[in-house]
Amino acid sequence: MEFCPECGKLLIPKKKGKSKILTCSKCGYESKLKEEGSYEVSDEVEHKASDIIEVIDTEGEGGFTEAEIEERRERFIEGIDFFETE
């Protein structure tokens, strides 16, 4: 990872013609890559099972009884436990 010497923002690798350069999206600073192929851009985000949120709506026509709500909570907690133990 390299940062812009002008503003401090992360430099992003991009193609410019046949070559690749590092550019700053904030101020436009550009610099050459030090080693070809030494930079990789990845935007994959991993979530834990505990990041999942179940929304239970008890208002209106489709309302649930307290027993149904408790059963859903238990199933949700079991699901989180299952994914966290894998």
CNS distance restraints for C-alpha pairs under 8 A (distance, minus, plus):
assign (resid   1 and name CA) (resid  10 and name CA) 7.35 0.50 0.50
assign (resid   1 and name CA) (resid  11 and name CA) 7.47 0.50 0.50
assign (resid   2 and name CA) (resid  10 and name CA) 6.16 0.50 0.50
assign (resid   2 and name CA) (resid  11 and name CA) 5.69 0.50 0.50
assign (resid   3 and name CA) (resid   8 and name CA) 5.39 0.50 0.50
assign (resid   3 and name CA) (resid   9 and name CA) 5.48 0.50 0.50
assign (resid   3 and name CA) (resid  10 and name CA) 4.45 0.50 0.50
assign (resid   3 and name CA) (resid  11 and name CA) 5.24 0.50 0.50
assign (resid   4 and name CA) (resid   8 and name CA) 4.61 0.50 0.50
assign (resid   4 and name CA) (resid   9 and name CA) 5.31 0.50 0.50
assign (resid   4 and name CA) (resid  10 and name CA) 6.16 0.50 0.50
assign (resid   4 and name CA) (resid  11 and name CA) 5.90 0.50 0.50
assign (resid   4 and name CA) (resid  24 and name CA) 6.32 0.50 0.50
assign (resid   4 and name CA) (resid  29 and name CA) 6.94 0.50 0.50
assign (resid   6 and name CA) (resid  27 and name CA) 7.62 0.50 0.50
assign (resid   6 and name CA) (resid  29 and name CA) 7.32 0.50 0.50
assign (resid   7 and name CA) (resid  26 and name CA) 7.74 0.50 0.50
assign (resid   7 and name CA) (resid  27 and name CA) 7.05 0.50 0.50
assign (resid   9 and name CA) (resid  24 and name CA) 6.59 0.50 0.50
assign (resid   9 and name CA) (resid  25 and name CA) 7.85 0.50 0.50
assign (resid   9 and name CA) (resid  26 and name CA) 7.04 0.50 0.50
assign (resid  10 and name CA) (resid  24 and name CA) 6.66 0.50 0.50
assign (resid  11 and name CA) (resid  22 and name CA) 5.46 0.50 0.50
assign (resid  11 and name CA) (resid  23 and name CA) 5.14 0.50 0.50
assign (resid  11 and name CA) (resid  24 and name CA) 4.88 0.50 0.50
assign (resid  11 and name CA) (resid  25 and name CA) 7.50 0.50 0.50
assign (resid  12 and name CA) (resid  22 and name CA) 5.22 0.50 0.50
assign (resid  12 and name CA) (resid  23 and name CA) 5.26 0.50 0.50
assign (resid  12 and name CA) (resid  24 and name CA) 6.40 0.50 0.50
assign (resid  12 and name CA) (resid  25 and name CA) 7.65 0.50 0.50
assign (resid  12 and name CA) (resid  41 and name CA) 7.97 0.50 0.50
assign (resid  13 and name CA) (resid  20 and name CA) 6.65 0.50 0.50
assign (resid  13 and name CA) (resid  21 and name CA) 5.57 0.50 0.50
assign (resid  13 and name CA) (resid  22 and name CA) 4.37 0.50 0.50
assign (resid  13 and name CA) (resid  23 and name CA) 6.32 0.50 0.50
assign (resid  13 and name CA) (resid  33 and name CA) 7.93 0.50 0.50
assign (resid  13 and name CA) (resid  39 and name CA) 7.17 0.50 0.50
assign (resid  13 and name CA) (resid  41 and name CA) 7.55 0.50 0.50
assign (resid  14 and name CA) (resid  20 and name CA) 5.54 0.50 0.50
assign (resid  14 and name CA) (resid  21 and name CA) 5.49 0.50 0.50
assign (resid  14 and name CA) (resid  22 and name CA) 6.16 0.50 0.50
assign (resid  14 and name CA) (resid  23 and name CA) 6.91 0.50 0.50
assign (resid  15 and name CA) (resid  19 and name CA) 5.91 0.50 0.50
assign (resid  15 and name CA) (resid  20 and name CA) 4.33 0.50 0.50
assign (resid  15 and name CA) (resid  21 and name CA) 6.23 0.50 0.50
assign (resid  16 and name CA) (resid  20 and name CA) 5.67 0.50 0.50
assign (resid  16 and name CA) (resid  21 and name CA) 6.64 0.50 0.50
assign (resid  20 and name CA) (resid  32 and name CA) 7.01 0.50 0.50
assign (resid  20 and name CA) (resid  33 and name CA) 6.56 0.50 0.50
assign (resid  20 and name CA) (resid  36 and name CA) 7.86 0.50 0.50
assign (resid  21 and name CA) (resid  30 and name CA) 6.63 0.50 0.50
assign (resid  21 and name CA) (resid  31 and name CA) 5.75 0.50 0.50
assign (resid  21 and name CA) (resid  32 and name CA) 4.69 0.50 0.50
assign (resid  21 and name CA) (resid  33 and name CA) 5.40 0.50 0.50
assign (resid  22 and name CA) (resid  30 and name CA) 5.57 0.50 0.50
assign (resid  22 and name CA) (resid  31 and name CA) 5.25 0.50 0.50
assign (resid  22 and name CA) (resid  32 and name CA) 6.11 0.50 0.50
assign (resid  22 and name CA) (resid  33 and name CA) 6.30 0.50 0.50
assign (resid  23 and name CA) (resid  28 and name CA) 6.26 0.50 0.50
assign (resid  23 and name CA) (resid  29 and name CA) 5.66 0.50 0.50
assign (resid  23 and name CA) (resid  30 and name CA) 4.53 0.50 0.50
assign (resid  23 and name CA) (resid  31 and name CA) 6.69 0.50 0.50
assign (resid  24 and name CA) (resid  28 and name CA) 4.95 0.50 0.50
assign (resid  24 and name CA) (resid  29 and name CA) 5.15 0.50 0.50
assign (resid  24 and name CA) (resid  30 and name CA) 6.56 0.50 0.50
assign (resid  25 and name CA) (resid  29 and name CA) 7.96 0.50 0.50
assign (resid  47 and name CA) (resid  51 and name CA) 6.28 0.50 0.50
assign (resid  48 and name CA) (resid  52 and name CA) 7.59 0.50 0.50
assign (resid  48 and name CA) (resid  84 and name CA) 7.45 0.50 0.50
assign (resid  49 and name CA) (resid  80 and name CA) 5.45 0.50 0.50
assign (resid  49 and name CA) (resid  83 and name CA) 5.74 0.50 0.50
assign (resid  49 and name CA) (resid  84 and name CA) 6.18 0.50 0.50
assign (resid  50 and name CA) (resid  80 and name CA) 5.92 0.50 0.50
assign (resid  50 and name CA) (resid  84 and name CA) 7.69 0.50 0.50
assign (resid  54 and name CA) (resid  76 and name CA) 7.51 0.50 0.50
assign (resid  56 and name CA) (resid  69 and name CA) 7.67 0.50 0.50
assign (resid  57 and name CA) (resid  63 and name CA) 6.85 0.50 0.50
assign (resid  58 and name CA) (resid  62 and name CA) 6.91 0.50 0.50
assign (resid  58 and name CA) (resid  63 and name CA) 4.16 0.50 0.50
assign (resid  58 and name CA) (resid  64 and name CA) 5.52 0.50 0.50
assign (resid  59 and name CA) (resid  63 and name CA) 5.33 0.50 0.50
assign (resid  64 and name CA) (resid  68 and name CA) 5.81 0.50 0.50
assign (resid  64 and name CA) (resid  69 and name CA) 6.24 0.50 0.50
assign (resid  65 and name CA) (resid  69 and name CA) 6.30 0.50 0.50
assign (resid  66 and name CA) (resid  70 and name CA) 6.13 0.50 0.50
assign (resid  67 and name CA) (resid  71 and name CA) 6.15 0.50 0.50
assign (resid  68 and name CA) (resid  72 and name CA) 6.20 0.50 0.50
assign (resid  69 and name CA) (resid  73 and name CA) 6.24 0.50 0.50
assign (resid  70 and name CA) (resid  74 and name CA) 6.23 0.50 0.50
assign (resid  71 and name CA) (resid  75 and name CA) 6.27 0.50 0.50
assign (resid  72 and name CA) (resid  76 and name CA) 6.06 0.50 0.50
assign (resid  73 and name CA) (resid  77 and name CA) 6.18 0.50 0.50
assign (resid  74 and name CA) (resid  78 and name CA) 6.15 0.50 0.50
assign (resid  75 and name CA) (resid  79 and name CA) 6.15 0.50 0.50
assign (resid  76 and name CA) (resid  80 and name CA) 6.35 0.50 0.50
assign (resid  77 and name CA) (resid  81 and name CA) 6.19 0.50 0.50
assign (resid  78 and name CA) (resid  82 and name CA) 6.10 0.50 0.50
assign (resid  79 and name CA) (resid  83 and name CA) 6.36 0.50 0.50
assign (resid  80 and name CA) (resid  84 and name CA) 6.15 0.50 0.50
assign (resid  81 and name CA) (resid  85 and name CA) 6.25 0.50 0.50
assign (resid  82 and name CA) (resid  86 and name CA) 6.80 0.50 0.50
